[in-house]
């Protein structure tokens, strides 16, 4: 499992309601992507928009946010998206009452 955090800097005064309207416009695209496990739409206290994506792989994340997507978002919000990537080791889900561990995406070195 692979996580990606995408940060979008938006114009000052961009409201939560505007952010939610914008987020709704992306649902069809992300619902159709079978490599995307889950997406969290976040409105930061800093006024930025964040997307926390859980992907099947790093390659899926890079494909989902390719140069064409980045150009479209830059045009839409007026700033280039910023990315951070994470290897998901484990997920604790209190709602489901489960703990899931995930293997490393990188080959393990032999000791």
N, C-alpha and C positions, 0 to 999 in steps of 0.2 A: 504494500500500500504506500502511496506517495501523496504528500500534501504540498499544496502550493498556496501561498498568500499573495494576492494581487492588490496593490494599493493604487487608487485613483485619486489624484489631487483634483478637486473641483473648485469652481469659483467661490469666493467668499459669499456667505449668505445662502448657499445651496441648502435647502431644507430637507428634513427627513422625508416629508411627503413627496418632494421632487425626486429624491433618491429612490423611494419605493416605486413611484411611477416608472422611473428608468429601469429599475430591476425587473419589474413585471414585463417590460418589453423584451427581456432576454430569456424568458422561461422556455419558449418553444425551442430556441437554439440549444440550450443546455439539456433540456429533457430528451432531445434526440441523440445526444452524444452518449453512446453505450460504454465508452471508456471512463466516463465521469460517474463516480460512485455517489457523491453528495456535494452540494455547494451550499455554503452559508453566506448570505448577503449581510454585510455588517456596515453600520454607520458609526464611524469613529468619533470619539470626543474631540478629536482634532479637526473635525469637519470633513475628513477624507472618507471615501468609500473603500471598503475592503471586500474582497471575495476570498473566502477560505474554501478551497477545492480539495476534495479527496479523489484521487485518481488511481487507476489500476497500475500505472507506471509513470515514470518521469517522461518517457517518450510520448505518452498520451497527453501529458500536461503541455509539453512543447508543441505538439501538433494542435491542441485546442487553442493555444494562444500564439499562433504563428504570426508572421509579419503582416499579413492581411488584417487579422483581428486587431493587432496592435495599432495599425494605421487607422482603422475604423474608430477605435476607442479614443485615440488621440484627437481625431477630428470631432468626435462627439463631446468630449469633456474638456478639451483644450490643453491636455498635458499627457505625456507618455506614461503608460503604466509602469509601476515598479514591481519587481518579483522577488520572492524569497521561496526557497525550496526546502523540504523536510522529508526525511525517511520516517515513516510512521512505524514505530516499534510495537505499540500496543494502544488499544482503545478500551477504556472503561465506559460502559453505557449503563448508567443507573436506571434509566427508563426501561430498558430491556432486561436488566439484571444480568449483564454479561460482561466478560472481559475477553477480548480477542487479541492475540499476539500475531505479528506478521514477520515472516522471514526477511532477512536483509536483502535488498535488491542487488547488492554487490557480492561477488564471489568471496567467500570467507578464505582468509589465508590459512594455510596449514602451519601449525606450530612445530 
